[in-house]
Amino acid sequence: MVQPPPIESGVASDGENDAAKAAELVKACQAVRQQVARIVVGQEDVIEQLLIAILSRGHCLLEGVPGLAKTLMIRTLAESMHLKFHRIQFTPDLMPGDITGTDIIQEDPETGRRELLFERGPVFTQMLLADEINRTPPKTQAALLEAMQEHEVTAGGKTYKLDEPFFVLATQNPIEQEGTYPLPEAQRDRFLFHVVVDYPSREEESEIVDRTTSTFDTTVQPVVTGEQIIAFQKTVRRVPLPPHVKEWVLDAVRAVRPSDPNCAPWAKELIEWGPGPRASQQLVLASKARALMHGRPHVTIDDVQKLAFPVLRHRIVPTFTAEADGITVDDLIRRLVKDLAPKKSGAL
């Protein structure tokens, strides 16, 4: 088991407590991975990115073809963390009230008086699975915005706080796009990560067949509590950020903004819109979580390079020229990381 070294004394007033929390975080993440691996075969990178998002108090957008265990993975994570879990199947006829809740008229049997009572919707949970979020119209998609950003719901002039920790893990299908409603850029930006779930290897698929066609034990034990997750989230924010890593993040984000005078030369031709400041914030925060998960008390260039893909993937809009040439957003991010690697390698 990887044991993180002591966190530097300048990080917080209680350095010893931070070091203990960091060690507890590593053990907890390993325990969660072990429980998820009892049910889900492979997908280690996807599970790591989901854990990073949870530790960073962020939301995830998962994209993958049907049958890749996206729903099963999220449900198993919730069970292993002892979190309340709800699933919403997004459909074209889904209404905002079906997500947030609605006022209902209830009559007091003793007095006969009627009053409006708010019936809470499925968003009142801790881990919410928004399944096939691009299947529902923008009005219904927007019902999640306040919950994702403010962790609260406003209905009937009243504001209701959501239970902490609260996460939205949304899925969308990259095929069968006819009749779907792509998420607006403003809502995509609310997600910390855009995670791509790929096909399993031949060996992993063989294991999947063996497990799902036999009497394999699929019991999951809760190994982490919501209170622990909240404490871990605070520990993540106290991880120090080296100046050269911060400069790499700023250089990377600004290099793919066509309107920035210091953008990469190829960005003006291949990128229509680039990421905003939230990308810099979330890339740093997610990298802090990754550093702790890997047993390190500080962020490295490798952390931000690895997480540049899920953080920037949904925040870059390619031009028609790029799409016509078959250049994907991942190709652009790969080029960005390659361009910056020689420039920053001497700072490590």
C-alpha positions in Angstrom: 0.0 0.0 0.0 1.3 3.4 -1.0 1.9 5.7 2.0 2.0 9.4 1.3 4.9 11.4 2.7 4.2 14.1 5.3 2.5 17.2 3.9 4.8 20.2 4.0 4.5 22.2 7.2 3.4 25.4 5.4 0.3 23.8 3.9 -1.9 24.3 7.0 -1.7 25.0 10.7 -2.3 21.4 11.5 0.3 19.6 9.3 0.2 16.4 11.2 -3.6 16.1 10.9 -3.3 16.8 7.1 -0.7 14.0 6.8 -3.0 11.6 8.7 -6.0 12.6 6.5 -3.8 12.2 3.3 -2.9 8.6 4.5 -6.5 7.9 5.3 -7.5 9.2 1.8 -5.1 6.8 0.1 -6.4 3.8 2.0 -10.0 4.8 1.4 -9.5 5.2 -2.3 -7.8 1.8 -2.5 -10.7 0.2 -0.5 -13.3 1.8 -2.9 -11.3 0.5 -5.9 -11.3 -3.0 -4.5 -15.1 -2.9 -3.9 -15.8 -1.6 -7.4 -13.5 -4.2 -8.9 -15.7 -6.9 -7.4 -18.4 -5.8 -9.8 -16.8 -3.8 -12.6 -14.0 -5.4 -14.7 -11.3 -3.0 -15.8 -12.0 0.7 -16.5 -9.3 1.6 -14.0 -8.7 5.0 -15.5 -12.4 5.8 -15.6 -12.8 4.8 -11.9 -9.8 6.9 -11.0 -11.2 10.0 -12.7 -14.6 9.5 -11.0 -12.8 9.3 -7.6 -10.8 12.4 -8.4 -14.0 14.3 -9.3 -15.6 13.2 -6.0 -12.6 14.4 -4.0 -12.6 17.6 -6.0 -16.3 18.2 -5.3 -17.0 18.1 -9.0 -19.5 16.5 -11.4 -18.7 14.1 -14.3 -20.1 13.6 -17.8 -19.5 10.1 -19.0 -19.7 9.2 -22.7 -19.7 5.7 -24.1 -21.7 3.3 -26.1 -24.4 1.2 -24.4 -23.3 -1.8 -22.4 -20.1 -0.5 -21.0 -21.3 -0.7 -17.3 -21.5 3.1 -16.8 -24.7 2.8 -14.7 -23.4 -0.2 -12.8 -20.1 1.6 -12.1 -21.8 4.7 -10.7 -24.2 2.6 -8.6 -21.4 0.5 -7.2 -19.4 3.7 -6.3 -22.4 5.0 -4.4 -22.8 1.7 -2.5 -19.1 1.5 -1.6 -19.3 5.1 -0.2 -22.5 4.6 1.7 -24.1 7.5 -0.2 -27.8 7.9 -1.1 -28.3 7.1 -4.8 -31.0 8.1 -7.3 -31.2 7.5 -11.0 -33.1 9.6 -13.5 -33.7 8.2 -17.0 -33.9 11.3 -19.2 -36.5 11.1 -21.9 -38.0 13.7 -24.3 -41.2 14.1 -22.2 -39.3 14.6 -18.8 -40.3 17.8 -17.1 -38.2 20.0 -14.7 -40.5 19.1 -11.8 -39.8 15.4 -12.4 -36.2 16.2 -11.3 -36.5 18.9 -8.6 -39.9 18.1 -7.2 -43.2 19.9 -7.2 -45.8 21.5 -4.9 -48.8 19.3 -4.2 -52.1 20.1 -2.4 -52.6 18.2 0.8 -55.7 18.4 3.0 -55.5 18.2 6.8 -58.0 15.5 7.8 -58.7 17.2 11.1 -59.3 20.8 10.0 -60.1 20.2 6.4 -57.8 23.0 5.4 -55.7 22.6 2.3 -52.1 23.6 1.9 -49.3 23.3 -0.6 -46.5 21.0 0.4 -43.3 20.5 -1.6 -42.7 16.9 -2.7 -39.0 16.5 -3.2 -37.8 15.0 -6.4 -35.0 12.6 -7.1 -32.3 15.4 -7.2 -32.5 15.3 -3.4 -29.9 12.6 -3.0 -26.1 12.5 -2.7 -25.1 10.7 -5.9 -27.4 11.4 -8.8 -27.1 9.5 -12.1 -28.5 11.5 -14.9 -28.8 8.7 -17.5 -28.7 9.8 -21.1 -28.9 13.5 -20.3 -28.9 14.5 -23.9 -32.3 12.8 -24.5 -34.3 15.5 -22.8 -35.0 19.1 -23.9 -32.9 22.1 -22.7 -35.6 23.3 -20.3 -35.4 20.0 -18.3 -31.6 19.9 -18.6 -31.4 23.3 -17.1 -33.3 22.1 -14.0 -30.0 20.6 -12.9 -27.9 23.8 -13.2 -28.7 25.3 -9.8 -28.3 21.9 -8.0 -24.9 21.3 -9.7 -23.5 24.8 -9.0 -25.2 25.9 -5.7 -26.1 22.5 -4.2 -29.6 23.7 -3.6 -33.0 23.8 -5.3 -35.4 26.7 -5.5 -39.1 25.9 -5.9 -42.2 27.9 -5.0 -40.1 30.8 -3.8 -38.3 28.6 -1.2 -34.7 27.3 -1.3 -33.9 23.8 -0.2 -30.4 22.7 0.5 -29.2 19.4 -0.8 -27.4 16.8 1.3 -23.6 16.9 1.2 -21.7 15.5 -0.4 -23.6 15.9 -3.7 -22.5 14.7 -7.1 -24.1 14.6 -10.5 -22.8 11.8 -12.8 -24.4 12.2 -16.2 -24.1 9.8 -19.1 -24.6 10.3 -22.8 -24.5 8.1 -25.8 -22.1 9.1 -28.6 -24.2 7.3 -31.2 -27.8 7.6 -32.3 -27.6 11.4 -32.1 -30.8 12.0 -34.1 -33.5 13.5 -32.0 -31.1 14.3 -29.1 -30.5 17.6 -27.4 -26.7 18.3 -27.0 -25.8 20.0 -23.8 -25.2 23.8 -24.1 -21.7 25.0 -23.6 -22.7 26.7 -20.3 -24.0 23.5 -18.8 -21.1 21.4 -20.1 -18.8 23.8 -18.3 -20.4 22.9 -15.0 -18.9 19.4 -15.3 -15.4 18.9 -13.9 -14.6 16.0 -16.3 -15.8 14.7 -19.6 -14.8 11.0 -19.2 -14.7 8.7 -22.3 -15.6 5.1 -21.4 -14.0 2.8 -24.0 -14.5 -0.9 -24.9 -12.8 -3.5 -22.6 -9.8 -5.5 -23.7 -10.4 -9.2 -24.9 -9.2 -10.5 -21.5 -11.5 -8.1 -19.6 -14.4 -9.0 -21.8 -13.7 -12.7 -21.1 -13.8 -12.0 -17.4 -17.1 -10.0 -17.8 -18.7 -13.0 -19.5 -17.5 -15.4 -16.8 -18.8 -13.2 -14.0 -22.2 -12.3 -15.5 -23.1 -15.8 -16.6 -22.3 -17.6 -13.4 -23.1 -17.4 -9.7 -20.4 -14.8 -9.0 -20.8 -12.9 -5.7 -21.8 -9.3 -6.5 -22.0 -8.0 -2.9 -20.5 -4.6 -2.2 -19.5 -3.4 1.2 -19.5 0.3 2.2 -16.0 1.3 3.1 -16.2 5.1 3.2 -18.8 7.5 4.6 -20.1 10.9 3.4 -18.5 12.6 6.3 -15.1 11.2 5.4 -15.5 12.3 1.8 -16.2 15.9 3.0 -13.1 15.8 5.1 -11.0 14.5 2.2 -12.3 17.3 0.0 -11.0 19.9 2.5 -7.6 18.1 2.6 -7.3 18.2 -1.2 -7.7 22.0 -1.2 -4.7 22.3 1.2 -2.3 20.6 -1.1 0.4 23.1 -2.2 0.7 24.1 -5.9 4.3 24.6 -7.1 4.7 27.8 -9.2 5.9 26.1 -12.3 2.9 23.8 -12.3 0.6 26.8 -12.0 2.4 28.4 -14.9 1.9 25.3 -17.0 -1.8 25.3 -16.3 -2.1 29.0 -17.3 0.0 28.5 -20.4 -2.0 25.4 -21.5 -5.5 27.0 -21.0 -4.6 30.3 -22.6 -2.8 28.6 -25.5 -6.1 27.1 -26.8 -8.1 30.4 -26.6 -8.1 31.8 -30.2 -8.8 35.3 -28.8 -5.7 35.3 -26.6 -2.6 37.1 -28.0 -0.4 34.3 -26.7 -2.5 31.4 -28.1 -0.8 28.6 -30.0 -0.4 29.5 -33.7 -2.5 26.5 -34.8 -5.3 27.3 -32.4 -6.7 30.2 -34.4 -7.3 27.9 -37.4 -8.5 24.8 -35.5 -10.4 26.1 -32.4 -13.6 28.2 -32.5 -13.9 28.7 -28.7 -11.5 27.9 -25.9 -11.9 27.1 -22.2 -12.7 29.8 -19.6 -11.1 30.4 -16.2 -13.1 27.5 -14.7 -10.9 25.1 -16.7 -7.8 26.5 -14.9 -9.4 26.2 -11.5 -10.7 22.7 -12.0 -7.5 21.4 -13.6 -5.5 22.6 -10.5 -8.0 21.2 -8.0 -8.3 17.8 -9.8 -4.5 17.6 -10.0 -4.3 18.1 -6.3 -6.7 15.2 -5.7 -4.7 13.0 -8.1 -1.4 13.8 -6.3 -2.8 12.7 -3.0 -4.4 9.6 -4.4 -0.9 8.6 -5.8 0.7 9.3 -2.4 2.3 12.6 -3.1 2.0 15.8 -1.1 2.3 18.2 -4.0 1.2 18.5 -7.7 3.5 17.6 -10.6 3.4 18.4 -14.3 2.5 14.8 -14.9 -0.7 15.3 -12.9 -1.9 18.2 -15.0 -0.9 16.6 -18.2 -2.9 13.4 -17.5 -6.0 15.4 -16.5 -5.8 17.9 -19.3 -7.9 15.6 -21.4 -11.0 15.1 -19.2 -10.9 18.7 -18.1 -10.5 20.4 -21.5 -12.3 17.8 -23.7 -15.8 19.5 -23.3 -14.5 23.0 -23.1 -12.9 23.3 -26.6 -15.1 23.8 -29.7 -13.2 22.9 -32.9 -13.7 24.9 -36.1 -15.4 23.6 -39.2 -11.9 23.2 -40.7 -10.8 20.9 -37.9 -13.9 18.8 -38.2 -13.6 18.6 -41.9 -10.0 17.3 -41.6 -11.1 14.7 -39.1 -9.2 16.4 -36.2 -10.8 15.6 -32.8 -10.7 17.6 -29.6 -8.5 14.9 -28.1 -6.1 15.5 -31.0 -5.9 19.2 -30.2 -5.3 18.5 -26.5 -2.6 15.9 -27.4 -0.9 18.6 -29.6 -1.1 21.1 -26.8 0.5 18.8 -24.2 3.2 17.9 -26.7 3.9 21.6 -27.4 4.2 22.5 -23.8 6.2 19.4 -22.6 9.6 20.5 -23.9 9.1 24.0 -22.6 8.3 22.9 -19.0 10.4 19.8 -18.7 13.4 21.6 -17.3 11.3 23.0 -14.5 10.8 19.6 -12.9 
